[in-house]
């Protein structure tokens, strides 16, 4: 890929190579003795090192293996030939000779300097060799540059060298003059990088920028700047300053991610046991993958967020995947954009020369590419949040296929409500908060409470089952609303448990916890008492959020949808309301949705709505979404559909736009549900298909090979349009909802017919890519028949489909190409 690659590509982290580097891509990077490589790997590395030159040599003494491997992998991805070596681990003379040859050939030498580097004669030799050539870039890890004063080291002066100085000198076993030269050279070398606690990622990027400037690789700096610019958007929510408790769980999580037992089990030398007394072996578990299991509202996401915010600097990127059943696979495939790899396929282009492949294989290859990238020595932190099932919703494949295997650096955290976690993955089960931390959550920022108030808080804690989400809401209410624990408990007693509205498939956190439902009812009732209409508007906002995708929602879009959900309006009524706004009296709201804006601000203060790190976006916890949807009017679904369609019509390129369009499609079409949540008029349905459904399917296929979901979307959309079309051409009848046969409107019928024809052509192209030419032929012929009726035989659209049928479908069928299985 040339250095002239577009800036949009660089912003996604695409690897950029200068023209003269392209020829070097065939030569693999070499690792000599990095992080426990076995002798066979070292022998292969020695042979490769002899056969090629390197631009950068990364030397380390074993105390900074992780950073050395990270630097080497980054340079290799950027097209810079690199060798990383710990020469103390070279087992024979040829290995030492290969490493020394790499030192002599390197244009720039990076030496990772640790407190014990000066005891290593090989490291001292490397420092002196690169100093003589003016090619040294020292990276100080766990030590300050100012500590390198030769006299202090020998005399044992200085804070650091009181511990290491004499030992280093005695262990060096070399000439004092060379040793002093290395120490003094490190002290004055320019440029130099100091790695301190909490800035590992930034310092790695600093080193890459320095090396890019030294080597004249102008493409490296823009790529590094793009990585830095994306850092603030990796974690979806800001750091929670009110995080309470779970310190032991954080230690357990870190220990388990590194492949060990829980921290407190180590301390007590306890290991899990089977009922028969045998120890549980941990070897079958995936390395670096941990599942956090608990019920809704227990704090699984908060624990993952806290870990991510504390340890983000140890990873190149934090990759957040939404684990809800209908969004999991697509969200995982979208990681390709953050990893800088291409996983899409030219489904909707001409397929005359494309090799037919199973859709299952195409999607599997895309996932394999992502997992291969995660298995490199570049560390990533992947969080799969709120995993709903061990089976994929679209094709019932095991979710475990997504999880990367053989990762030495990447770590994966999965949060789920599944009681048993995921098979083959270490599980950390969250329990209840201890009494003191639970009380801290419920007190919030209120002043000291009396003994009676504390007793009522304990009663509330027992009523809601100790769910941390409910406890945090109690604390927020006491802090933001002028009420006390006694009044809140009384409001909960008066609130009904809405048992008749719950179904077996609903989340047990609400279905089986009447105390939590009473708390939510009481809180919204108290909000209505504070300001007239605040309860109704707040619930309408939350109901609207439940029809969006479970990703950050643009606040403006949420407010517009909630405002439009007050009542179902016809286009004429909507037009009249819009025309009246400029003539409204001064006492009227200054803009539509002012009440929703105020309610949104109130819900944010209460923590019910959470601000996202993406500017102008908010998110709502699933418990609040489900509660509002169950007690809502149901009108919000249509309002959300209109908001999403309007954004798509305006060319909305906002983040998560595709996810919200998917949510609108799931509300509009049946999929596996007996009925859809929204029914659009025929003309609006046709326009939604052409403006939203077809572009969405094309992006899913060509962007990240989400074959199962995209093909199912095209099928459901075709069925939906066909049902609407039947009302115009079928036998006059009474529909199940009391509606009558629709009188033929030629304009509306033509729009529906064209939309169905476009859907059939899109499906035909997908089938051709999969080798199902007979199915593709049927779809094309159906589309041609439709277009000949509504557009004419010589219309460009008709001619285009006929050309596709004759040049691609029929030609390959006549040539006897065998179809493959989808």
Steps between C-alpha positions, in 0.01 A plus 500: 500500500653828401573785734242703315223306668210724598486665839177316573690176472764626741234605746381140515851382578573359153859390462685731264810402303736718305557384139852374561375291790248298305763260371607424858159377609587151382781480756360414846613670817743320723472444873805371684425373847193711571269387778589135523523395136617140474824386336333401174356848458838651581671285238249610235546861610879472467471379142269788411727752672799388294306536177384857543580839641298691756430870540432492875655284770317479834718371781381415849629314798190295571335741746306679224403213272143615461599845379769356271250264338246783468752731330615229264144410397403864444803563283433187299141610434625839386735333253825562687735196505580435865686255724428471873744299710605412851855386427538331838252238379686416179603141565791453261761680293289528180221668697744752650649562155157561347404745775833682469454521122159659557659758734759587234241524220235703684456865406359583844544315828240506776630378836248448780685612812380348831655515850698184423612586147855593602564155642450360149821519292302449179280803574811708576653388171183597310489842666862569406456373144205728428660793683802482275274526194271767647208262456397431861144556626497399868165423666519515880256254659463513878797734534560871448748635253655725765606196704768412246805665653804273481661620823178454694461148370854396594497679834155374588349848534150606395160359592489240227861390508503448876302191410645403162833679453757268655312189392487622141868578493601166649267306267622685190831313475645732236739790452426805713578742217241345268249482781544867590474596133164324474367662820604849398372445145156406630494815712561733203334309211243690298219433443407284797169371637411437866221253575318567824204344673183554298648616170629187324280543191594865453870423529478219246340745258774753581764245405321424172491870412871536578586199287283625215688832501840328526423266209328761287173304496257787461198270517560396861428832671148544351412144603622564856305826519187318385546240776537775759190682374283190544613435856226708661221307326610144573318457831130587454452667840709740711674380813247456781632709788235347727619141453452319832648173619597207276872547568542130571313416179730730301804316636337166419421618148856611433642175636261284297571692180866411543406133511509442874252436775318773682724717715339408832510130407875535444546671833318224686645224279146385422398349168147412382416133556255251357252338742720187509792706627705516179659831408357688203764535230503837325683392186190457276414870539580758234801707600436868554118470494281554807120504527336722766166345587216652703138612473398828339593804707768320702781719361660278233545784253619733776768250597615464139500879458704551816755243386516659154555850639768381741692292247433665162862617475622139495323433169517656158121528487195413705249334266139505622258243354126509568398146590123525458381203293398687184804727495787280624636358174477829312660690788785250508552522123520879527818459705671475161467877464689555826762239417569643157414189299257446213245219543230605253402325178377633164157337527300765320748558218513304178575139590600370158863446601451441871554154638186355656535437870277393784361795693591315818862483384512867398376613840725249675805628313420855608484391864823303456678811369393696807608223736834470322561870552411469868746210533801716413739635760312832500288507819130583472229496765172363358182544706190309385229663708163347589528170315146362488546148365761238421339456156499761227153646436534494120629151423521326842876456478690485827614836630826335603605509132547875534744486789864524390730211588871489557526865600813575702437872545131570434252466788124441467234583760145373448210619715183291499184415690551130420533327836757248383705741291646367174630150454879487503539849649599588856202651678502769767160501672408830663333486838317767695678807627605486862291693753728803528533559125128441447427768759747737328312456174163568661616806691634667188617852577245560777597626838532272802183300559331412825470145628137486390595609146774238491250234607264601217788483254576146614132417449516642144817297435322179600192593295694549175707187562827688541523576126777763465313677218204554732722606790673758282158635393402536866815704568439719194140568602600596853768732359300667222142501632407656838372180661620272777522122533171488690309675223665290230412178679141616537478579129628150423226344715236694307645404161341195334700210361397480135491119496243460220731670250793260538570202279717193549765623257543835678808569708471334840656808662159668467266207450603327823589807707182692590696717742714643219191569289339677795813710543491609134128580524555701818794696356308609190194587709717721722643670191145578386434659837806724465402637158172463315533259210858400581400139572316459170774662292774300673323172438441598139873567456588162644235326290645660187849386600378140517430499124849621414794262481683427830784734401552871577206701362532855364323710763337725238352199322371356829338831596336536158363146516362546852342832403336347192367206704246717686238393249486338162476782247402493138729680255240780473485549877878494520517767226248724677685468833826594330342806337358621831830492686635837370171669598489360851457733795806609704387275782529189281820294505782656299550178305332165460609253760591739781318282754688195372830689526431584864390144576814363333718723716316381812541134405872558441538647849324194641723263304203346318638640174876486465715737297721336240855589406366563150400863486126556517415135570339332799421143606232335714539184708298201380299481824364853451436433130298187576303668782399797284412281203270284710302792641521722190237579241682334210487817289872559544588224254355693206664822618841330515442358153430849365809642672727230358351536151543877513865463600557255213328734252734779609799277435561440869858384544494510879665224695273204575262615222494149353416347838200729545386430145519131587283566806244674277500202262449259789195704605362522146545143373400179672820294502421236765217698666132429426434869433699815442503793743450761227285509187593765244271630226580343164674804350716555809585128510623509142713807565643352819602188311679692226659764726590288803461123458688452173795728596518332841516152346763616252718642779464183705611284209764713333625659822544206737345186345206470741336250266241334724348823629503683166342214305231455765429874490453490121265202532287660772486831315389321183222324691392825663481688172318210335234500774447874453485453123236226532258749652489674161490201265342225709138402545298760694471378859480606859833491683538358849523847656179624339663677209345476154649430160703801383393673180772492237722807496727463193778716647516308829479164322788591269718602796428171677565296186831674431611448859421129478686473169809664652486260794479201267799620296705549818413149612591366156847655521555341840385163370734530203791568735402187692473289183121461518445593135159336464365709789665812357339432161153474656550828692619681187209378289252606769661844517491537121131406490423764763705774331350430157156568646576811707785654297490353150715268292757763408535679831866518620416307816341218298791489258753491784338198665462324165870560426597357840286193432643440153865589559555356846231254601413323175854493360639324805202265515547399135870444563406228741642660817392292794328687783634489852309455821403812693 
